[in-house]
Amino acid sequence: MASICGCVALRARQNVTYIPVRFCKMMNDPMEHATGIEKRELLAKAAGNDNPFDMKVFKRGAGTKETPNLIPSAFDARIVGCICEEDQTYVQWMWLQKGTPKRCECGHWFKLIEKAAV
């Protein structure tokens, strides 16, 4: 009787082990089932553009009136945030309009430049 129970338990253990492996399928490539903005992002990353929506932080340059910090945009206006001081705990937001440089409260200048839409 003990040997029969041992065989049944062994077979039960084997079935549990093999069932997930037998029915396991690999997940399709994310590019195949992505749609909309997600697909646009994946295509841009595959083409080598790791910043498809221009959301990365720009390091501020000198930012004088003669040489302002250039901010790319495919639109006529864009909202820009400036962290004026290194230990500041908030962001100073401002709207940039195409063609007109704008000065932040800290004294740095920003200018919107045209970027081709993707």
DSSP file with accessible surface (Angstrom, degrees, kcal/mol):
  #  RESIDUE AA STRUCTURE BP1 BP2  ACC     N-H-->O    O-->H-N    N-H-->O    O-->H-N    TCO  KAPPA ALPHA  PHI   PSI    X-CA   Y-CA   Z-CA
    1    1 A M     >        0   0  170      0, 0.0     4,-2.2     0, 0.0     5,-0.2   0.000 360.0 360.0 360.0 -41.0    0.0    0.0    0.0
    2    2 A A  H  >  +     0   0   83      1,-0.2     4,-2.2     2,-0.2     5,-0.1   0.882 360.0  52.7 -65.0 -36.1    2.8    2.4    0.8
    3    3 A S  H  > S+     0   0   90      2,-0.2     4,-1.9     1,-0.2    -1,-0.2   0.882 108.3  50.6 -70.1 -33.6    4.5    1.7   -2.5
    4    4 A I  H  > S+     0   0  104      2,-0.2     4,-2.3     1,-0.2    -2,-0.2   0.937 110.8  48.6 -67.1 -44.6    1.3    2.5   -4.4
    5    5 A C  H  X S+     0   0   74     -4,-2.2     4,-2.5     1,-0.2     5,-0.2   0.892 109.7  53.4 -61.9 -37.6    0.9    5.8   -2.5
    6    6 A G  H  X S+     0   0   42     -4,-2.2     4,-2.3     1,-0.2    -1,-0.2   0.911 109.6  47.5 -64.6 -39.8    4.5    6.6   -3.3
    7    7 A C  H  X S+     0   0   66     -4,-1.9     4,-2.6     2,-0.2    -2,-0.2   0.914 112.4  49.0 -67.6 -42.1    4.0    6.1   -7.0
    8    8 A V  H  X S+     0   0   90     -4,-2.3     4,-2.6     2,-0.2    -2,-0.2   0.929 113.0  47.1 -64.3 -43.3    0.8    8.2   -7.0
    9    9 A A  H  X S+     0   0   48     -4,-2.5     4,-2.4     2,-0.2    -2,-0.2   0.914 112.3  50.7 -65.2 -39.0    2.6   11.0   -5.1
   10   10 A L  H  X S+     0   0   84     -4,-2.3     4,-2.2    -5,-0.2    -2,-0.2   0.939 112.4  45.9 -65.7 -43.4    5.5   10.8   -7.5
   11   11 A R  H  X S+     0   0  164     -4,-2.6     4,-2.6     2,-0.2    -1,-0.2   0.895 111.1  52.7 -66.4 -39.0    3.3   11.0  -10.6
   12   12 A A  H  X S+     0   0   51     -4,-2.6     4,-2.0     1,-0.2    -1,-0.2   0.920 110.0  48.8 -63.0 -40.0    1.3   13.9   -9.1
   13   13 A R  H  X S+     0   0  161     -4,-2.4     4,-2.0     1,-0.2    -2,-0.2   0.911 110.8  50.3 -66.8 -38.6    4.5   15.7   -8.5
   14   14 A Q  H  X S+     0   0   86     -4,-2.2     4,-2.6     1,-0.2     5,-0.2   0.925 109.3  51.1 -65.6 -42.4    5.7   15.1  -12.0
   15   15 A N  H  X S+     0   0   89     -4,-2.6     4,-2.3     1,-0.2    -1,-0.2   0.907 110.1  48.8 -63.2 -41.7    2.4   16.3  -13.5
   16   16 A V  H  < S+     0   0  104     -4,-2.0    -1,-0.2     1,-0.2    -2,-0.2   0.906 113.1  49.1 -64.6 -36.9    2.6   19.5  -11.5
   17   17 A T  H  X S+     0   0   85     -4,-2.0     4,-0.7    -5,-0.2    -2,-0.2   0.920 117.4  38.6 -69.4 -40.5    6.2   20.0  -12.7
   18   18 A Y  H  X S+     0   0  133     -4,-2.6     4,-2.6     1,-0.2     5,-0.2   0.766 100.3  72.1 -87.1 -23.3    5.5   19.4  -16.3
   19   19 A I  H  X S+     0   0   80     -4,-2.3     4,-1.9    -5,-0.2     5,-0.2   0.955 100.1  44.2 -62.3 -49.7    2.1   21.2  -16.8
   20   20 A P  H  > S+     0   0   81      0, 0.0     4,-0.7     0, 0.0    -1,-0.2   0.902 116.0  48.6 -63.0 -35.7    3.4   24.7  -16.5
   21   21 A V  H >< S+     0   0  107     -4,-0.7     3,-0.5     1,-0.2    -2,-0.2   0.920 110.3  51.2 -69.7 -39.1    6.4   24.0  -18.8
   22   22 A R  H 3< S+     0   0  158     -4,-2.6    -1,-0.2     1,-0.2    -3,-0.2   0.892 118.6  35.6 -66.4 -38.8    4.2   22.3  -21.4
   23   23 A F  H 3< S+     0   0  143     -4,-1.9     2,-0.3    -5,-0.2    -1,-0.2   0.408  88.4 118.1 -98.6   2.6    1.7   25.2  -21.7
   24   24 A C    <<  -     0   0   93     -4,-0.7     2,-0.4    -3,-0.5    -3,-0.0  -0.533  42.2-173.0 -73.4 130.3    4.2   28.0  -21.2
   25   25 A K        -     0   0  191     -2,-0.3     2,-0.1     3,-0.0    -2,-0.1  -0.956  26.9-110.6-121.9 147.1    4.4   30.3  -24.2
   26   26 A M        -     0   0  172     -2,-0.4     2,-0.2     1,-0.1     0, 0.0  -0.459  37.6-109.3 -72.4 144.8    6.9   33.2  -24.7
   27   27 A M        -     0   0  155     -2,-0.1    -1,-0.1     1,-0.1     0, 0.0  -0.507  38.9-108.9 -73.2 140.7    5.4   36.7  -24.6
   28   28 A N        -     0   0  104     -2,-0.2    -1,-0.1     1,-0.2     5,-0.1  -0.181  45.1 -78.6 -63.8 163.6    5.2   38.4  -28.0
   29   29 A D    >>  -     0   0   90      1,-0.1     3,-1.5     2,-0.0     4,-0.8  -0.396  39.0-128.8 -61.3 132.4    7.5   41.3  -28.8
   30   30 A P  H 3> S+     0   0   63      0, 0.0     4,-1.2     0, 0.0     3,-0.4   0.822 106.9  64.5 -57.4 -27.3    6.1   44.5  -27.1
   31   31 A M  H 34 S+     0   0   50      1,-0.2    12,-0.1     2,-0.2     3,-0.1   0.836  96.2  58.5 -65.3 -29.2    6.3   46.2  -30.5
   32   32 A E  H <4 S+     0   0  134     -3,-1.5    -1,-0.2     1,-0.2    -3,-0.0   0.839 117.2  28.2 -71.5 -34.1    3.7   43.8  -32.0
   33   33 A H  H  < S+     0   0  100     -4,-0.8    -1,-0.2    -3,-0.4    -2,-0.2   0.435  94.5 107.9-111.7   4.1    1.0   44.6  -29.5
   34   34 A A     <  -     0   0    3     -4,-1.2     2,-0.3     4,-0.1    -3,-0.0  -0.526  45.0-178.8 -79.7 146.6    1.8   48.2  -28.6
   35   35 A T    >>  -     0   0  109     -2,-0.2     3,-0.9     4,-0.0     4,-0.8  -0.922  40.6  -1.5-137.4 164.6   -0.5   51.0  -29.9
   36   36 A G  H 3> S-     0   0   58     -2,-0.3     4,-2.1     1,-0.2     5,-0.2  -0.226 124.4  -5.2  63.9-137.0   -0.7   54.8  -29.8
   37   37 A I  H 3> S+     0   0  119      1,-0.2     4,-2.5     2,-0.2    -1,-0.2   0.868 133.4  57.4 -63.7 -37.0    1.8   56.8  -27.8
   38   38 A E  H <> S+     0   0  103     -3,-0.9     4,-2.4     1,-0.2    -1,-0.2   0.932 108.3  46.3 -61.7 -42.4    3.5   53.6  -26.4
   39   39 A K  H  X S+     0   0   77     -4,-0.8     4,-2.7     2,-0.2     5,-0.2   0.912 111.0  52.7 -66.7 -40.0    4.2   52.4  -29.9
   40   40 A R  H  X S+     0   0  113     -4,-2.1     4,-2.1     1,-0.2    -1,-0.2   0.916 110.7  47.9 -60.7 -41.3    5.5   55.8  -31.0
   41   41 A E  H  X S+     0   0   66     -4,-2.5     4,-2.4     2,-0.2    -2,-0.2   0.927 112.0  48.5 -66.1 -44.2    7.9   55.7  -28.0
   42   42 A L  H  X S+     0   0   50     -4,-2.4     4,-2.2     1,-0.2    -2,-0.2   0.902 111.6  49.8 -64.7 -39.8    9.1   52.2  -28.7
   43   43 A L  H  X S+     0   0   91     -4,-2.7     4,-1.6     2,-0.2    -1,-0.2   0.907 111.2  49.2 -65.1 -40.7    9.7   53.1  -32.4
   44   44 A A  H  <>S+     0   0   13     -4,-2.1     5,-2.7    -5,-0.2     4,-0.3   0.913 111.6  48.5 -65.5 -41.1   11.7   56.2  -31.5
   45   45 A K  H ><5S+     0   0  108     -4,-2.4     3,-1.1     1,-0.2    -2,-0.2   0.888 109.5  52.6 -67.0 -36.8   13.8   54.2  -29.0
   46   46 A A  H 3<5S+     0   0   78     -4,-2.2    -1,-0.2     1,-0.3    -2,-0.2   0.834 107.0  53.7 -66.3 -30.3   14.4   51.5  -31.6
   47   47 A A  T 3<5S-     0   0   89     -4,-1.6    -1,-0.3    -5,-0.2    -2,-0.2   0.484 128.1 -99.3 -81.6  -4.1   15.6   54.3  -34.0
   48   48 A G  T < 5S+     0   0   65     -3,-1.1     2,-0.9    -4,-0.3    -3,-0.2   0.462  83.9 127.5 102.9   2.5   18.1   55.6  -31.4
   49   49 A N      < +     0   0   55     -5,-2.7    -1,-0.2    -6,-0.2    -2,-0.2  -0.802  29.4 178.2 -94.8 103.7   16.1   58.5  -29.9
   50   50 A D  S    S+     0   0  103     -2,-0.9    -1,-0.1     1,-0.2    -5,-0.1   0.490  78.3  48.9 -85.0   0.8   16.0   57.9  -26.1
   51   51 A N    >   +     0   0   29     -7,-0.1     3,-1.3     1,-0.1    -1,-0.2  -0.508  63.3 158.5-134.3  65.4   14.1   61.2  -25.5
   52   52 A P  T 3  S+     0   0   13      0, 0.0    66,-0.2     0, 0.0    -1,-0.1   0.751  77.4  39.7 -67.9 -22.3   11.2   61.1  -28.0
   53   53 A F  T 3  S-     0   0   69    -12,-0.0   -12,-0.0     0, 0.0    -2,-0.0   0.241 106.6-117.7-110.8  13.2    9.0   63.6  -26.1
   54   54 A D  S <  S+     0   0   25     -3,-1.3    -3,-0.1     1,-0.1     0, 0.0   0.917  70.2 136.1  50.7  50.5   11.7   66.0  -25.0
   55   55 A M        +     0   0  149      2,-0.1    -1,-0.1     0, 0.0     2,-0.1   0.454  30.5 110.0-104.9  -3.0   11.0   65.4  -21.4
   56   56 A K  S    S-     0   0  109      1,-0.1     2,-0.3    -5,-0.1    -5,-0.0  -0.380  77.0-100.7 -74.2 156.1   14.6   65.1  -20.2
   57   57 A V        -     0   0  135     -2,-0.1     2,-0.4     1,-0.0    -1,-0.1  -0.550  32.0-144.1 -77.8 133.0   16.0   67.8  -17.9
   58   58 A F        -     0   0  101     -2,-0.3     2,-0.4     3,-0.0    -1,-0.0  -0.809  14.7-125.7 -94.4 139.5   18.3   70.4  -19.7
   59   59 A K        -     0   0  196     -2,-0.4     2,-0.2     1,-0.1     0, 0.0  -0.718  32.2-116.4 -81.7 130.8   21.3   71.7  -17.8
   60   60 A R        -     0   0   96     -2,-0.4    -1,-0.1     1,-0.1     2,-0.1  -0.451  29.8-160.0 -67.7 139.8   21.2   75.5  -17.8
   61   61 A G        -     0   0   40     -2,-0.2     8,-0.1     6,-0.0    -1,-0.1   0.014  51.8 -59.2 -95.4-150.7   24.0   77.3  -19.6
   62   62 A A        -     0   0   76      6,-0.1    47,-0.1     1,-0.1     7,-0.1   0.917  62.6-161.3 -62.9 -44.0   25.1   80.9  -19.1
   63   63 A G        +     0   0    3      4,-0.6    46,-2.1    45,-0.2     2,-0.1   0.863  25.2 159.3  67.5  39.3   21.6   82.1  -20.1
   64   64 A T        -     0   0   58      3,-1.0    -1,-0.1    44,-0.2    -3,-0.0  -0.383  56.4-105.6 -85.0 172.2   22.5   85.7  -20.9
   65   65 A K  S    S+     0   0  128      1,-0.2    -1,-0.1     2,-0.1    -2,-0.0   0.880 122.7  46.8 -66.4 -34.1   20.2   87.9  -23.1
   66   66 A E  S    S+     0   0  157      1,-0.3    -1,-0.2    43,-0.0    -3,-0.0   0.852 127.2  26.3 -75.2 -35.7   22.7   87.5  -26.0
   67   67 A T  S    S-     0   0   86      3,-0.0    -3,-1.0    -6,-0.0    -4,-0.6  -0.671  84.7-178.6-127.7  77.9   23.1   83.8  -25.6
   68   68 A P        -     0   0   23      0, 0.0     2,-0.5     0, 0.0    42,-0.2  -0.240  41.0 -89.1 -73.7 164.8   19.9   82.4  -24.0
   69   69 A N  E     -a  110   0A  21     40,-2.7    42,-2.7    -8,-0.1     2,-0.5  -0.643  47.0-133.2 -71.2 124.5   19.2   78.8  -23.1
   70   70 A L  E     -a  111   0A  96     -2,-0.5    42,-0.2    40,-0.2    -1,-0.0  -0.719  20.8-168.2 -90.7 125.3   17.7   77.2  -26.2
   71   71 A I  E     -a  112   0A   9     40,-2.9    42,-2.6    -2,-0.5     2,-0.2  -0.948  15.5-138.1-114.4 117.1   14.6   75.1  -25.6
   72   72 A P  E     +a  113   0A  23      0, 0.0     2,-0.3     0, 0.0    42,-0.2  -0.485  30.5 163.5 -76.9 144.3   13.3   73.0  -28.6
   73   73 A S  E     -a  114   0A   7     40,-1.8    42,-1.9    -2,-0.2    44,-0.1  -0.966  39.9-150.7-157.5 144.0    9.6   72.8  -29.3
   74   74 A A  S    S+     0   0   47     -2,-0.3     2,-0.2    40,-0.2    43,-0.2   0.403  85.2  65.2 -91.2   2.1    7.4   71.7  -32.2
   75   75 A F  S    S-     0   0  157      2,-0.1    40,-0.1     1,-0.0    -2,-0.0  -0.659  92.1-109.4-119.7 174.3    4.7   74.2  -31.0
   76   76 A D  S    S+     0   0  110     -2,-0.2    22,-2.6     1,-0.1     2,-0.3   0.636 101.2  26.6 -79.8 -14.7    4.5   78.0  -30.8
   77   77 A A  E     -D   97   0B  28     20,-0.2     2,-0.3     2,-0.0    20,-0.2  -0.985  62.4-178.5-146.3 154.2    4.6   77.9  -26.9
   78   78 A R  E     -D   96   0B  55     18,-2.0    18,-3.1    -2,-0.3     2,-0.4  -0.983  26.6-123.9-153.4 143.7    6.0   75.6  -24.2
   79   79 A I  E     -D   95   0B  80     -2,-0.3     2,-0.4    16,-0.2    16,-0.2  -0.748  31.8-170.4 -90.1 134.9    6.0   75.6  -20.5
   80   80 A V  E     -D   94   0B  14     14,-3.0    14,-2.3    -2,-0.4     2,-0.4  -0.976  12.1-147.8-129.2 140.6    9.4   75.5  -18.9
   81   81 A G  E     -D   93   0B  31     -2,-0.4     2,-0.5    12,-0.2    12,-0.2  -0.896  10.1-165.4-109.5 139.0   10.5   75.0  -15.3
   82   82 A C  E     -D   92   0B   3     10,-2.4    10,-2.6    -2,-0.4     2,-1.0  -0.987  14.6-153.8-125.0 126.0   13.6   76.6  -13.8
   83   83 A I        -     0   0   92     -2,-0.5     8,-0.1     8,-0.2    -2,-0.0  -0.866  18.8-169.3 -95.2  98.9   15.2   75.5  -10.6
   84   84 A C        +     0   0   21     -2,-1.0     2,-0.3     6,-0.2    -1,-0.2   0.867  64.4  31.0 -64.8 -42.7   16.8   78.9   -9.8
   85   85 A E  S >  S-     0   0  125     -3,-0.1     3,-1.5     1,-0.1    -1,-0.0  -0.886  80.7-120.4-118.8 153.6   19.0   77.8   -6.9
   86   86 A E  T 3  S+     0   0  202     -2,-0.3    -1,-0.1     1,-0.3    -2,-0.0   0.872 112.9  39.9 -61.3 -38.7   20.7   74.4   -6.3
   87   87 A D  T 3  S+     0   0  130     -3,-0.0    -1,-0.3     2,-0.0     2,-0.1   0.265  85.2 131.4 -97.9  15.8   19.0   73.8   -2.9
   88   88 A Q    <   -     0   0   32     -3,-1.5    -5,-0.0     1,-0.1     0, 0.0  -0.393  46.5-155.2 -70.0 140.8   15.6   75.2   -4.0
   89   89 A T  S    S+     0   0  141     -2,-0.1     2,-0.3     2,-0.0    -1,-0.1   0.326  70.9  50.1-101.7   7.3   12.6   72.9   -3.2
   90   90 A Y  S    S-     0   0  137     -8,-0.0     2,-0.4     2,-0.0    -6,-0.2  -0.925  76.8-118.8-139.9 165.9   10.2   74.2   -5.9
   91   91 A V        -     0   0   51     -2,-0.3     2,-0.8    -8,-0.1    -8,-0.2  -0.896  17.3-137.5-109.3 133.9   10.3   74.8   -9.6
   92   92 A Q  E     -D   82   0B  44    -10,-2.6   -10,-2.4    -2,-0.4     2,-0.3  -0.815  27.8-158.3 -89.5 111.1    9.7   78.3  -11.1
   93   93 A W  E     +D   81   0B 155     -2,-0.8     2,-0.3   -12,-0.2   -12,-0.2  -0.684  17.9 165.7 -94.8 145.4    7.4   77.7  -14.1
   94   94 A M  E     -D   80   0B  18    -14,-2.3   -14,-3.0    -2,-0.3     2,-0.4  -0.989  33.8-116.9-153.8 153.9    7.0   80.1  -17.1
   95   95 A W  E     -D   79   0B 141     -2,-0.3     2,-0.5   -16,-0.2   -16,-0.2  -0.801  23.7-154.7 -92.7 131.9    5.5   80.0  -20.6
   96   96 A L  E     -D   78   0B   0    -18,-3.1   -18,-2.0    -2,-0.4     2,-0.3  -0.917   6.3-155.7-104.6 133.8    7.9   80.6  -23.5
   97   97 A Q  E >   -DE  77 100B  99      3,-0.5     3,-1.4    -2,-0.5    15,-0.5  -0.838  31.4 -95.6-105.5 146.7    6.5   82.0  -26.7
   98   98 A K  B 3  S+b  112   0A  92    -22,-2.6    15,-0.1    -2,-0.3   -22,-0.1  -0.350 105.2  11.5 -62.3 131.3    8.1   81.4  -30.1
   99   99 A G  T 3  S+     0   0   53     13,-0.7    -1,-0.2     1,-0.1    14,-0.0   0.201 107.4  89.3  91.6 -17.5   10.5   84.2  -31.2
  100  100 A T  B <   -E   97   0B  81     -3,-1.4    -3,-0.5     2,-0.0    12,-0.3  -0.947  68.5-138.8-119.9 117.6   10.6   86.1  -27.9
  101  101 A P        -     0   0   54      0, 0.0     2,-0.4     0, 0.0    10,-0.2  -0.387  20.3-152.7 -66.7 150.4   13.3   85.3  -25.2
  102  102 A K  E     -C  110   0A  89      8,-2.8     8,-2.6    -2,-0.0     2,-0.4  -0.983   5.7-136.6-130.6 142.9   12.0   85.3  -21.6
  103  103 A R  E     -C  109   0A 142     -2,-0.4     6,-0.2     6,-0.2     2,-0.1  -0.807  15.4-140.0-100.0 132.9   13.9   86.0  -18.4
  104  104 A C    >   -     0   0    3      4,-3.1     3,-1.5    -2,-0.4   -10,-0.0  -0.389  32.1-103.8 -79.8 166.3   13.4   83.9  -15.3
  105  105 A E  T 3  S+     0   0  145      1,-0.3    -1,-0.1     2,-0.1    -2,-0.0   0.791 122.0  58.4 -62.2 -25.2   13.2   85.5  -11.9
  106  106 A C  T 3  S-     0   0   51      2,-0.1    -1,-0.3     1,-0.0    -3,-0.0   0.596 122.2-104.3 -82.9  -9.8   16.7   84.3  -11.2
  107  107 A G  S <  S+     0   0   25     -3,-1.5     2,-0.2     1,-0.4    -2,-0.1   0.313  76.6 131.6 107.6  -7.7   18.1   86.2  -14.2
  108  108 A H        -     0   0   42     -5,-0.1    -4,-3.1   -44,-0.0    -1,-0.4  -0.569  48.1-138.0 -79.7 142.6   18.6   83.3  -16.7
  109  109 A W  E     - C   0 103A  50    -46,-2.1   -40,-2.7    -6,-0.2     2,-0.3  -0.781  17.1-169.1-102.6 145.2   17.2   83.8  -20.2
  110  110 A F  E     -aC  69 102A   9     -8,-2.6    -8,-2.8    -2,-0.3     2,-0.4  -0.968   2.3-170.3-132.0 145.8   15.4   81.2  -22.2
  111  111 A K  E     -a   70   0A  79    -42,-2.7   -40,-2.9    -2,-0.3     2,-0.4  -0.999  20.7-129.0-140.5 137.1   14.4   81.1  -25.9
  112  112 A L  E     -ab  71  98A   6    -15,-0.5   -13,-0.7    -2,-0.4     2,-0.3  -0.681  25.9-170.2 -84.3 130.0   12.1   78.7  -27.8
  113  113 A I  E     -a   72   0A  66    -42,-2.6   -40,-1.8    -2,-0.4     2,-0.2  -0.887  28.5-100.2-118.6 154.5   13.6   77.3  -31.0
  114  114 A E  E     -a   73   0A 143     -2,-0.3     2,-0.4   -42,-0.2   -40,-0.2  -0.514  35.0-175.4 -77.8 137.3   11.8   75.2  -33.6
  115  115 A K        -     0   0   58    -42,-1.9     2,-0.1    -2,-0.2     0, 0.0  -0.997  32.2-109.5-130.0 134.4   12.1   71.5  -33.6
  116  116 A A        -     0   0   81     -2,-0.4     2,-0.1     1,-0.1   -42,-0.1  -0.389  36.5-114.9 -64.3 136.1   10.6   69.3  -36.3
  117  117 A A              0   0   82    -43,-0.2    -1,-0.1    -2,-0.1   -44,-0.0  -0.462 360.0 360.0 -71.4 143.4    7.6   67.2  -35.1
  118  118 A V              0   0  109    -66,-0.2    -1,-0.1    -2,-0.1   -74,-0.0  -0.648 360.0 360.0 -90.4 360.0    8.2   63.5  -35.2
